[in-house]
Amino acid sequence: MKYQIIPVTPFDQNCSLIWCQETHAAALIDPGGEAELLLEAVEEKGLRLTKLLLTHGHLDHVGAAGELAEKLGIPIEGPQHDDVFWLEMLPQQAETFGFPPVSAFMPDRWLEQGDRIALGNTSLEVLHCPGHTPGHVVFFHRPSRTAFVGDVLFKGSIGRTDFPRGDTGTLIRSIREKLFPLGDDVTFIPGHGPVSTFGHERRTNPYVGDRIP
C-alpha cells in the first residue's frame, strides 16, 4: 500500500489517498472538501477510486464525502455508529464554520472494532478509538506499519475533547490502550499537521507520553 497526503479545507485537514500497488484500487480517507482537487490527484496517479473511509463525523473530515459518493457511485465506510449525530448535523456544522452547504448523509457501512477494510489485494484493520468523538475510528495497515488516526493523536498533542460527547479520559485510554500497543515503529498520519511515530509520541508527547502519570 502507498499513500499521498492531500491537505484540504481552511483547516488544512490531511485527506489521505491510499492505494493497492498491485491493483491500483484506491480509497480516500477523510475527504473533507475540495472534491475536484482530490479527483485530480486520483487521476494523476492513474488510480481507480473504490471507496471513501471516514474516521469521524466532523465537517472538515467528511465535507466532500457525500458529493464524491454520489458522483462516482462508490460506498462510504465509517465511522462507528456513535457519530451518527455528527453526520445528521452536517448542515448546521457547515453554517457554523462558514463552509459551503453540505447535506447530511449516512455511510453505507458503519465500522466497529476489529472490522477489516478490503482495498484491492490489501486490507486495513479498524480500531474504535473514542474520545475526540464517540464514534471515532482509526485505520491501520499492518504490513507497512502505518496508521491513519484522524483527530485522536497529533505530533506533540492530542485531539480536542470540548465538542459534544468528547471525553479526555476516554481519548487518553484509546491512545494508550489501542494505538501505542501497535508498536513504537508505527508511523501515523494525523488529521492535521505533520506525520510522527507512536514511539516518538510515547517519549515526548506532553499529554500521553510515558512520563505522564
KAQUIHU-V984897 format. One record per residue. N is the residue number from 1. D_FIRST is the distance of its C-alpha to the first C-alpha in Angstrom with 2 decimals. Layout:
# KAQUIHU-V984897
n:N d_first:D_FIRST
n:N d_first:D_FIRST
This chain:
# KAQUIHU-V984897
n:1 d_first:0.00
n:2 d_first:3.79
n:3 d_first:6.89
n:4 d_first:10.59
n:5 d_first:13.50
n:6 d_first:16.40
n:7 d_first:19.63
n:8 d_first:21.88
n:9 d_first:25.36
n:10 d_first:28.23
n:11 d_first:26.63
n:12 d_first:23.67
n:13 d_first:21.21
n:14 d_first:17.59
n:15 d_first:15.86
n:16 d_first:12.06
n:17 d_first:10.45
n:18 d_first:6.86
n:19 d_first:5.55
n:20 d_first:4.76
n:21 d_first:5.83
n:22 d_first:8.62
n:23 d_first:10.16
n:24 d_first:9.46
n:25 d_first:9.88
n:26 d_first:9.41
n:27 d_first:10.91
n:28 d_first:12.93
n:29 d_first:13.52
n:30 d_first:17.22
n:31 d_first:18.50
n:32 d_first:21.74
n:33 d_first:23.50
n:34 d_first:23.82
n:35 d_first:22.44
n:36 d_first:23.28
n:37 d_first:21.40
n:38 d_first:18.19
n:39 d_first:18.87
n:40 d_first:19.62
n:41 d_first:16.25
n:42 d_first:14.65
n:43 d_first:17.34
n:44 d_first:17.11
n:45 d_first:13.63
n:46 d_first:14.80
n:47 d_first:12.48
n:48 d_first:13.83
n:49 d_first:13.99
n:50 d_first:14.45
n:51 d_first:14.99
n:52 d_first:15.84
n:53 d_first:15.25
n:54 d_first:18.05
n:55 d_first:18.55
n:56 d_first:22.29
n:57 d_first:25.08
n:58 d_first:26.15
n:59 d_first:26.76
n:60 d_first:24.71
n:61 d_first:21.54
n:62 d_first:22.51
n:63 d_first:24.99
n:64 d_first:23.30
n:65 d_first:21.76
n:66 d_first:24.93
n:67 d_first:25.51
n:68 d_first:22.08
n:69 d_first:22.25
n:70 d_first:25.75
n:71 d_first:25.18
n:72 d_first:22.23
n:73 d_first:23.17
n:74 d_first:19.89
n:75 d_first:19.87
n:76 d_first:19.63
n:77 d_first:18.43
n:78 d_first:19.72
n:79 d_first:21.34
n:80 d_first:23.67
n:81 d_first:27.09
n:82 d_first:29.03
n:83 d_first:27.76
n:84 d_first:29.52
n:85 d_first:32.30
n:86 d_first:30.06
n:87 d_first:28.84
n:88 d_first:32.47
n:89 d_first:33.49
n:90 d_first:31.22
n:91 d_first:34.31
n:92 d_first:36.05
n:93 d_first:33.09
n:94 d_first:32.95
n:95 d_first:36.69
n:96 d_first:36.76
n:97 d_first:34.21
n:98 d_first:35.41
n:99 d_first:32.36
n:100 d_first:32.92
n:101 d_first:33.79
n:102 d_first:31.04
n:103 d_first:31.81
n:104 d_first:31.04
n:105 d_first:28.60
n:106 d_first:27.26
n:107 d_first:23.77
n:108 d_first:23.45
n:109 d_first:22.16
n:110 d_first:23.09
n:111 d_first:20.86
n:112 d_first:22.21
n:113 d_first:21.47
n:114 d_first:19.70
n:115 d_first:18.27
n:116 d_first:14.88
n:117 d_first:12.84
n:118 d_first:11.66
n:119 d_first:9.04
n:120 d_first:9.50
n:121 d_first:9.12
n:122 d_first:7.11
n:123 d_first:8.90
n:124 d_first:9.86
n:125 d_first:13.24
n:126 d_first:15.96
n:127 d_first:18.54
n:128 d_first:21.72
n:129 d_first:22.77
n:130 d_first:25.98
n:131 d_first:28.23
n:132 d_first:27.25
n:133 d_first:27.57
n:134 d_first:28.43
n:135 d_first:25.52
n:136 d_first:22.69
n:137 d_first:19.40
n:138 d_first:16.37
n:139 d_first:12.78
n:140 d_first:11.31
n:141 d_first:8.05
n:142 d_first:10.15
n:143 d_first:8.40
n:144 d_first:7.20
n:145 d_first:10.40
n:146 d_first:9.51
n:147 d_first:11.86
n:148 d_first:12.77
n:149 d_first:16.51
n:150 d_first:18.39
n:151 d_first:21.97
n:152 d_first:22.34
n:153 d_first:21.99
n:154 d_first:22.24
n:155 d_first:22.81
n:156 d_first:26.43
n:157 d_first:27.00
n:158 d_first:26.30
n:159 d_first:26.37
n:160 d_first:29.71
n:161 d_first:31.67
n:162 d_first:34.63
n:163 d_first:33.41
n:164 d_first:34.81
n:165 d_first:33.82
n:166 d_first:32.00
n:167 d_first:32.93
n:168 d_first:32.50
n:169 d_first:33.11
n:170 d_first:30.59
n:171 d_first:27.92
n:172 d_first:28.69
n:173 d_first:28.56
n:174 d_first:25.13
n:175 d_first:23.84
n:176 d_first:25.83
n:177 d_first:25.58
n:178 d_first:22.07
n:179 d_first:19.86
n:180 d_first:21.58
n:181 d_first:21.80
n:182 d_first:18.03
n:183 d_first:18.79
n:184 d_first:19.86
n:185 d_first:16.86
n:186 d_first:14.46
n:187 d_first:13.53
n:188 d_first:14.19
n:189 d_first:14.14
n:190 d_first:17.56
n:191 d_first:19.07
n:192 d_first:21.23
n:193 d_first:21.62
n:194 d_first:19.83
n:195 d_first:16.90
n:196 d_first:18.25
n:197 d_first:17.85
n:198 d_first:19.58
n:199 d_first:21.76
n:200 d_first:23.01
n:201 d_first:23.91
n:202 d_first:25.64
n:203 d_first:27.73
n:204 d_first:28.54
n:205 d_first:27.97
n:206 d_first:31.53
n:207 d_first:30.82
n:208 d_first:28.86
n:209 d_first:29.03
n:210 d_first:30.67
n:211 d_first:33.95
n:212 d_first:34.31
n:213 d_first:36.41
